[in-house]
Amino acid sequence: MDEGWTYLDVRSEVEFEASHPAGAINIPLMHAGPRGMLPNPDFMRVVEVALPRDANIVVGCMSGNRSLRAAQLLEAAGYQNVVDQRAGFGGARDPMGRTIEPGWAARNLPVEKGHPPARCYSDLSQRAK
């Protein structure tokens, strides 16, 4: 990130506020709904307002599943400098739930908590209206 990359955290707002990579922006791919996680219908609209198509973007989630899908959506929309952080914030896990690759937090990379102005979803989505 010190080299001009933006970390796009696609986890839910609650997950992001609990802890996230320092300097990350939050645009959830999914929202919690009454029947589980539901797709965020505004995901690409907010991304397009927040990040130019030539931006260098690292996409991350908790374990790598949502970020892979988000990275595919970004590439399909014409973003060319997209990297999926495969192990996510919490680490990649095998079917038994064991960590097979440590994530951002386990590698002791810089983290922060809370609702950072201009980087949290509520602020970014307002800009996209």
C-alpha positions in Angstrom: 0.0 0.0 0.0 3.0 2.3 0.5 3.6 1.9 -3.2 0.3 3.4 -4.4 -2.1 0.5 -4.0 -5.5 0.8 -2.4 -6.8 -2.0 -0.2 -10.5 -2.5 -1.0 -12.1 -4.4 1.9 -15.3 -6.1 0.6 -16.4 -7.4 4.0 -19.5 -6.2 5.7 -19.6 -2.9 7.5 -19.6 -4.6 10.9 -16.6 -6.7 10.0 -14.7 -3.7 8.7 -15.4 -1.6 11.8 -14.2 -4.3 14.1 -10.8 -4.4 12.5 -9.4 -3.8 9.0 -6.1 -3.2 7.2 -4.8 0.3 8.0 -5.8 2.7 5.2 -8.3 0.4 3.6 -11.6 1.5 2.1 -14.8 -0.5 2.6 -17.3 -1.4 -0.1 -19.1 -4.6 0.9 -19.8 -7.1 -1.8 -22.6 -8.5 0.4 -24.9 -7.1 3.1 -26.3 -9.0 6.1 -30.0 -9.6 5.5 -32.8 -11.4 7.4 -32.0 -14.6 5.5 -28.2 -14.4 5.5 -25.8 -12.5 3.3 -27.3 -10.8 0.2 -25.5 -9.2 -2.7 -24.9 -5.5 -2.5 -26.7 -4.1 -5.6 -24.7 -0.9 -5.4 -21.3 -2.5 -5.2 -20.0 -1.6 -8.7 -21.6 1.8 -8.7 -19.8 2.8 -5.5 -16.5 1.3 -6.6 -16.7 3.3 -9.9 -17.1 6.5 -7.9 -14.5 5.7 -5.4 -11.7 4.2 -7.6 -10.6 5.1 -11.1 -10.2 2.3 -13.6 -6.4 2.7 -13.6 -6.1 2.4 -9.8 -3.9 -0.3 -8.3 -6.3 -2.3 -6.1 -5.8 -5.1 -3.6 -9.1 -6.7 -2.9 -9.6 -8.5 0.4 -12.3 -10.0 2.6 -12.1 -12.4 5.6 -10.9 -15.7 3.9 -10.6 -15.0 0.2 -14.0 -16.0 -1.2 -15.7 -12.7 -1.5 -12.6 -10.9 -2.6 -12.1 -13.4 -5.5 -15.6 -12.7 -6.7 -15.2 -8.9 -6.3 -11.9 -9.0 -8.2 -13.6 -10.9 -11.0 -16.4 -8.2 -11.1 -13.8 -5.4 -11.2 -11.8 -7.0 -14.0 -15.1 -7.6 -16.0 -15.8 -3.8 -15.6 -12.4 -2.9 -17.1 -10.2 -2.5 -14.0 -6.8 -3.9 -15.0 -4.6 -3.5 -11.9 -6.5 -5.8 -9.5 -4.9 -8.2 -7.1 -6.9 -10.6 -4.9 -5.5 -11.1 -1.4 -6.2 -14.8 -1.5 -5.9 -15.4 2.3 -8.0 -12.3 3.2 -7.9 -10.6 6.6 -8.4 -13.8 8.6 -6.6 -16.4 6.6 -7.5 -19.1 4.1 -9.0 -22.3 5.6 -9.4 -25.9 4.5 -12.8 -27.6 4.6 -12.1 -28.6 8.3 -11.6 -24.9 9.2 -7.9 -25.1 9.7 -5.8 -22.2 8.6 -3.8 -23.1 5.5 -2.5 -19.6 4.7 -2.3 -16.8 7.2 -4.2 -13.6 6.4 -3.4 -9.9 7.0 -4.0 -10.0 10.7 -1.9 -13.1 11.4 1.0 -11.6 9.5 0.9 -8.7 12.0 0.4 -6.1 9.2 -1.0 -2.7 10.3 -4.6 -2.7 11.3 -7.1 -0.1 12.6 -10.6 -0.2 13.9 -13.7 2.0 13.6 -15.4 4.0 11.0 -12.8 6.1 9.2 -14.3 9.2 7.5 -14.2 9.1 3.6 -13.1 5.4 3.7 -16.2 3.7 5.3 -19.0 2.5 3.2 -21.6 5.0 4.5 -19.4 7.9 3.3 -18.4 6.3 0.0 -22.0 5.3 -0.8 -23.2 8.8 -0.2 -20.7 10.1 -2.8 -22.1 7.6 -5.3 -25.7 9.0 -5.0 
